[in-house]
Amino acid sequence: MRVLSLCLLVLAATTVDAQSPVPPPAAAIDDLPGFGRPVPVDAVRARRQTAMSRLGGGVLLVPAATIMDAGSVVIQDNDFRQDDSFFYLTGLETEGAWLLVSARADGGIDETLFLPRRVPSQEVWTGKRLGPGERAAELTGIADVRELHGDSLTAAVLSALRNAGGALHLVARGAIADRPERTRWEAAWPDVRDATAALAGMRVVKDDVELAAMRRSIVITTEAQRAAMRAIRPDMAEYEIEAVIEYTFRRHGADRVAFPSIVGSGPNSTTLHYDVNRRTMRAGDLVVMDIGAEYAQYAADVTRTVPVSGVFTPRQRAVYELVLATQQAAIDAVRPGITRADLSRIARRYMAEHSAGVCPGDDCTRYFIHGLTHWLGMRVHDVGGRVPLVPGMVFTIEPGIYIPEEEIGIRIEDDILVTPEGAEVLSSGAPRSVEDIEALMRSGRNGQENGGG
């Protein structure tokens, strides 16, 4: 009966929004492992050219990720996720591959992609893999695709260095360190550098392809927030809501979760990274849902805090509305040229000036115990530094107040795109105001009652 009840809640939570704004997912190319979501060839080709310009010439070598050992590692979703730099420059999810790019005197670049040969006996277990051939060239825009075997990679690296000169730029040196060829490359060439930071700098400002992937991961996540709000009832377990959330992710085409889902109720709402999700939610509790889908290697991160009973108490509402107003003050301040540190000062000043009568000691900033923002992209805490904002950057704004002695934990987090005019809230599809949250939760309960569950 408990299982049937959960199934009905999942169906109710995911069918009410039949007119959902979530577009149909882009299918994996050929629906084969290693091909991944389609990425326009022109986009990755332009990134490779830009990378070499930033590096100042020389030779760039980028390895793909490898399969994790399922016997020794706790794996979430699956045993492979592509290296960010390799995916950024190729759009491929193939494991064990290498990208070699070298500068030419005319300002152009030479590109070679090395792919492991296909092994039919292994593909019985793994499914068909992308091997050397025309298909790989078509997907990446790299005409020179070779089989990775023996000394083929080393020979190509040394030849490229002799022709291009300059430095040998390595990415993911930890992975490269496991290859015996590395010592031969470094012995043969005196100037070896780490290119990771340069490529990370490119990723801070998103191109149109990246933004399209992020918009999709974020709208999937806001749909999951809405589904969870409709499903929540007293005496449900936190993991039941986690199930609704992650079902919604998959239903709308997410490739995986961007991080373990946080569904923390009552006392757990005041633990920032609580993800055990085993407690039974009680009437009168608040529940913090900090969740994110990943689509085409890009993450979302959206947090909402809602009342398990469907209605905020006056005390909960007072704290909630201060957090919400603090967030809005920071969002309103977003513009090119400002820094995330500036936004943090604005948010904390606003909270301090409006704390009277809300928090013990009339100072709610004592209970705002984490940072206001973090970069968002291929990782939920993505690369980036302390730099002024420019259009195309994406980051979170997430103030919170946590009062353990009252079991009140409130966090509101949205994903923000910097525009020439200011800010676009990419995650606006998830209700934020008290009125909108309570209305959606009420509609979910009315729908279940009227549906005869």
C-alpha positions in Angstrom: 0.0 0.0 0.0 2.9 2.3 0.8 4.5 1.6 -2.6 1.1 2.2 -4.4 0.7 5.5 -2.5 4.2 6.6 -3.6 3.5 5.6 -7.2 0.3 7.7 -7.2 2.1 10.7 -5.8 4.8 10.4 -8.5 2.2 10.2 -11.2 0.3 13.1 -9.8 3.4 15.2 -9.3 4.5 14.7 -12.9 1.2 14.8 -14.8 -0.3 18.0 -13.5 2.1 20.1 -15.7 1.2 18.4 -18.9 1.8 21.8 -20.6 5.3 21.8 -19.2 7.9 24.2 -20.6 10.5 21.4 -20.8 11.4 20.8 -24.4 11.9 17.3 -25.7 15.5 16.0 -25.0 18.1 15.8 -27.7 18.7 12.1 -28.2 22.2 10.7 -27.9 23.8 10.5 -31.3 23.0 7.1 -32.8 21.9 6.2 -29.2 25.3 4.5 -28.7 27.6 4.8 -25.7 30.5 7.2 -26.2 28.7 9.4 -28.7 26.9 11.6 -26.1 24.6 14.5 -26.7 25.0 16.3 -30.0 27.3 19.3 -29.9 27.7 21.5 -33.0 31.0 20.9 -34.7 31.5 24.6 -35.3 31.3 25.3 -31.6 34.0 22.8 -30.5 36.2 23.7 -33.5 36.1 27.4 -32.4 36.9 26.5 -28.9 40.0 24.6 -30.0 41.2 27.5 -32.0 40.6 29.9 -29.1 42.4 27.6 -26.7 45.5 27.6 -28.9 45.4 31.4 -29.2 45.2 31.7 -25.4 48.0 29.3 -24.9 50.2 31.3 -27.3 51.0 28.4 -29.7 52.8 25.2 -29.1 51.1 21.9 -28.7 48.1 21.0 -26.5 47.4 17.4 -25.3 44.1 16.5 -23.6 43.2 13.1 -22.4 39.6 11.8 -22.1 38.5 10.3 -18.8 38.6 6.5 -18.1 36.1 4.1 -16.8 36.0 3.9 -13.0 36.5 0.6 -11.3 33.1 -0.6 -10.3 34.5 -3.0 -7.8 36.3 -0.5 -5.7 34.5 2.8 -6.2 31.0 3.8 -5.1 29.4 4.8 -8.4 26.6 7.3 -8.8 24.4 6.7 -11.9 27.1 5.1 -14.0 30.8 4.4 -14.1 31.9 7.1 -16.5 31.7 10.8 -16.8 33.9 12.6 -19.4 36.7 14.9 -18.4 35.5 18.4 -18.6 38.3 19.8 -20.8 38.1 16.9 -23.3 34.3 17.3 -23.6 34.6 21.0 -23.9 37.0 20.7 -26.9 35.4 17.6 -28.6 31.8 17.1 -27.5 32.6 13.4 -27.2 31.9 11.1 -24.2 34.3 8.4 -25.5 36.7 7.1 -22.8 40.4 6.6 -23.1 40.8 9.0 -26.1 43.3 11.8 -26.6 43.1 15.1 -28.4 46.3 16.6 -29.9 46.3 20.2 -31.2 49.3 22.1 -32.5 49.7 25.6 -33.7 50.8 26.5 -37.3 52.8 29.4 -38.5 49.8 30.8 -40.4 47.8 31.1 -37.2 45.7 27.9 -37.9 45.8 24.7 -36.0 46.4 21.0 -36.8 44.2 18.6 -34.9 44.5 14.9 -34.3 42.0 12.7 -32.4 43.2 9.3 -31.0 40.6 6.7 -30.2 41.0 3.3 -28.8 40.3 0.6 -31.3 36.9 -1.1 -31.0 36.9 -4.6 -29.5 33.8 -6.5 -30.4 34.2 -9.1 -27.6 34.2 -6.2 -25.1 31.2 -4.5 -26.7 29.1 -7.4 -25.7 29.4 -5.9 -22.2 29.6 -2.2 -23.0 27.6 -1.7 -26.1 29.1 -0.4 -29.3 31.8 2.2 -28.9 33.0 5.0 -31.1 36.2 4.0 -32.9 38.5 5.6 -35.5 36.7 6.3 -38.8 34.5 8.8 -40.6 31.9 9.0 -37.9 34.3 10.3 -35.3 35.6 12.9 -37.8 32.0 13.9 -38.6 31.1 14.4 -34.9 34.1 16.4 -34.0 35.2 18.3 -37.1 38.6 16.7 -36.8 39.7 15.1 -40.1 42.7 13.3 -38.7 41.3 10.5 -36.5 43.8 7.7 -35.6 43.8 4.5 -33.7 45.5 4.7 -30.3 48.0 1.8 -30.1 51.6 1.2 -29.0 53.7 4.3 -29.6 51.3 6.0 -31.9 50.5 8.8 -29.5 54.1 9.5 -28.5 55.2 9.6 -32.1 52.6 12.1 -32.9 53.3 14.3 -29.9 57.1 14.4 -30.7 56.4 15.1 -34.3 54.0 17.9 -33.5 56.5 19.5 -31.1 59.3 19.4 -33.7 57.0 21.1 -36.3 55.2 23.6 -34.0 57.9 24.5 -31.4 56.8 26.3 -28.3 55.6 24.6 -25.1 53.9 21.3 -24.6 50.6 22.1 -22.8 49.2 19.2 -20.8 45.7 19.0 -19.4 44.7 16.7 -16.5 48.3 16.0 -15.6 47.2 13.5 -13.0 45.8 11.2 -15.7 48.9 11.8 -17.9 51.2 10.9 -15.0 49.9 7.3 -15.2 51.3 7.0 -18.7 54.9 5.9 -19.1 55.1 8.1 -22.3 55.0 11.2 -20.2 58.6 10.9 -19.2 59.6 10.6 -22.8 57.6 13.7 -23.7 59.2 15.7 -20.9 62.7 14.4 -21.6 62.4 15.2 -25.2 61.0 18.7 -24.7 62.2 21.3 -22.1 59.1 23.4 -21.9 56.1 21.5 -20.4 53.2 23.5 -18.9 49.8 22.8 -17.4 47.0 24.1 -19.6 44.2 23.4 -17.1 43.9 27.0 -15.8 43.8 28.5 -19.3 41.0 26.2 -20.5 39.1 26.8 -17.2 39.3 30.5 -17.9 37.5 30.0 -21.2 34.7 28.1 -19.6 33.7 31.0 -17.2 31.9 32.8 -20.0 29.4 30.5 -21.6 28.9 30.3 -25.4 25.4 29.8 -26.9 25.8 26.0 -27.0 26.7 25.8 -23.3 23.8 28.1 -22.4 21.3 26.0 -24.3 22.5 22.9 -22.3 22.3 24.8 -19.0 18.9 26.2 -19.8 17.7 22.6 -20.3 19.3 21.2 -17.1 17.8 24.1 -15.1 14.3 23.8 -16.5 14.4 20.1 -15.7 15.4 21.0 -12.2 12.7 23.5 -11.7 10.1 21.0 -13.0 11.4 18.6 -10.3 11.0 21.3 -7.6 7.4 21.8 -8.7 6.8 18.1 -8.7 8.2 17.8 -5.2 6.1 20.7 -3.9 2.9 19.0 -5.2 3.9 15.7 -3.7 5.0 16.6 -0.2 2.7 15.4 2.7 3.3 15.0 6.4 4.5 11.5 7.4 6.3 10.9 4.1 10.0 10.0 4.2 12.5 12.4 2.7 13.6 9.7 0.3 10.1 9.5 -1.1 10.5 13.2 -2.2 14.0 12.4 -3.5 12.4 9.7 -5.6 9.9 12.1 -7.1 12.7 14.6 -7.8 15.0 12.1 -9.5 12.1 10.5 -11.4 11.3 13.9 -12.8 14.9 14.4 -13.8 15.0 11.2 -15.8 11.5 11.7 -17.2 12.6 14.9 -18.8 15.9 13.6 -20.2 18.5 14.4 -17.6 21.7 12.3 -18.0 22.4 12.1 -14.3 22.1 14.1 -11.0 24.6 16.9 -10.8 25.2 16.1 -7.1 23.4 14.0 -4.5 19.9 15.4 -3.9 19.5 17.2 -0.5 16.0 16.8 1.0 16.4 17.9 4.6 13.4 18.4 6.9 13.0 19.6 10.4 16.4 19.5 12.2 18.0 18.3 8.9 17.0 21.6 7.3 19.8 23.3 9.2 22.5 20.9 8.0 23.9 22.4 4.8 24.9 19.3 2.9 22.6 16.7 4.4 21.9 14.1 1.8 20.9 10.9 3.9 17.2 11.7 3.2 15.8 9.0 5.6 13.9 11.1 8.1 10.1 11.1 8.2 8.7 14.6 7.6 6.3 15.9 10.2 3.5 18.5 10.1 5.0 21.8 11.0 8.5 21.0 9.5 10.3 23.0 6.9 12.0 21.0 4.2 15.0 22.3 2.2 15.3 20.8 -1.3 18.7 21.5 -2.8 18.8 19.7 -6.2 20.3 19.7 -9.6 20.0 17.8 -12.8 22.8 17.4 -15.3 22.2 17.5 -19.0 24.9 17.3 -21.7 27.6 17.6 -19.0 26.1 20.9 -17.6 24.7 21.2 -14.1 21.8 23.0 -12.5 21.6 23.9 -8.8 18.2 25.2 -7.5 17.1 25.2 -3.8 13.6 25.8 -2.4 12.4 25.6 1.1 8.7 24.7 1.7 6.4 23.9 4.6 5.6 20.2 4.9 2.1 21.1 6.0 1.6 23.2 2.9 1.3 26.5 4.8 4.1 28.5 6.5 3.7 29.3 10.1 3.9 33.1 10.9 7.4 32.5 12.4 8.6 30.5 9.4 7.2 33.1 7.0 9.0 36.0 8.7 12.4 34.2 8.3 11.6 33.0 4.8 10.6 36.5 3.6 13.8 38.0 4.9 15.9 35.4 3.0 13.8 36.0 -0.1 14.2 39.8 0.1 17.9 39.4 0.7 18.2 37.2 -2.4 16.3 39.7 -4.4 18.5 42.6 -3.2 21.5 40.7 -4.6 19.8 39.8 -7.8 18.8 43.4 -8.4 22.4 44.4 -8.0 23.8 42.1 -10.7 25.4 43.9 -13.6 28.5 43.7 -15.7 31.5 45.0 -13.7 30.4 44.1 -10.2 32.0 41.2 -8.4 30.5 38.3 -6.5 32.2 39.7 -3.4 30.3 43.0 -3.9 27.0 41.0 -4.1 27.8 39.2 -0.9 28.4 42.5 0.9 25.1 43.9 -0.5 23.2 40.8 0.6 24.7 40.7 4.1 24.1 44.4 4.6 20.5 44.1 3.6 20.0 41.1 5.9 21.6 42.9 8.8 19.5 46.1 8.3 16.2 44.1 8.2 16.9 41.6 11.0 15.1 43.3 13.9 12.6 41.0 15.5 13.4 38.1 13.1 16.5 36.4 14.5 17.8 36.0 18.1 19.9 39.1 18.9 18.3 41.0 16.0 21.2 39.9 13.8 20.3 37.3 11.2 23.8 37.4 9.6 25.0 35.2 12.4 22.8 32.5 11.0 23.9 33.0 7.4 26.8 30.6 7.6 27.8 30.0 4.0 28.8 32.0 0.9 26.3 33.8 -1.2 27.4 32.5 -4.6 29.4 30.0 -6.6 30.1 29.6 -10.3 27.9 27.1 -12.2 28.7 25.2 -15.4 30.0 21.7 -16.1 30.4 21.3 -12.3 28.0 22.4 -9.7 30.8 24.4 -8.1 32.5 25.3 -11.4 35.8 26.9 -12.4 36.2 30.6 -12.1 37.9 33.2 -10.0 37.4 36.5 -8.2 36.8 38.5 -11.4 34.3 41.2 -12.4 31.1 39.9 -13.9 30.6 40.0 -17.7 27.7 38.9 -19.9 27.6 35.1 -20.3 28.7 34.2 -16.9 26.4 31.9 -14.8 26.5 31.6 -11.1 24.1 31.0 -8.1 22.7 33.4 -5.5 21.7 31.5 -2.4 21.3 33.3 0.9 20.1 31.3 3.9 19.3 31.5 7.6 19.7 28.4 9.9 18.5 28.5 13.5 19.1 24.9 14.9 17.4 25.6 18.2 14.1 26.3 16.4 14.7 23.6 13.6 14.4 26.4 11.1 16.6 26.1 8.1 15.8 28.2 5.0 17.8 28.5 1.8 16.7 29.9 -1.5 19.0 29.4 -4.5 18.6 30.4 -8.1 20.8 30.2 -11.2 21.7 33.6 -12.6 22.9 34.5 -16.1 24.7 37.9 -16.4 23.3 39.9 -19.3 24.3 43.3 -20.7 21.4 44.8 -18.8 21.8 42.9 -15.5 20.6 39.5 -14.6 18.3 36.8 -16.0 17.0 34.3 -13.4 17.3 31.0 -15.3 15.5 29.1 -12.6 12.4 31.3 -12.3 10.2 28.4 -13.2 10.3 27.2 -9.5 8.0 29.2 -7.3 9.8 31.5 -4.8 7.2 33.6 -3.0 5.2 32.3 -0.1 2.0 32.7 -1.9 3.1 30.9 -5.0 4.6 28.0 -3.0 1.5 27.5 -0.9 -0.7 27.7 -4.0 1.3 25.0 -5.8 1.3 22.8 -2.8 -2.5 23.3 -2.4 -3.0 22.4 -6.0 -1.1 19.2 -5.6 -3.3 18.2 -2.6 -6.5 19.1 -4.3 -5.4 17.2 -7.4 -4.8 14.0 -5.3 -8.1 14.4 -3.5 -10.1 15.0 -6.7 -8.2 12.2 -8.5 -9.4 9.6 -6.1 -5.9 8.3 -5.0 
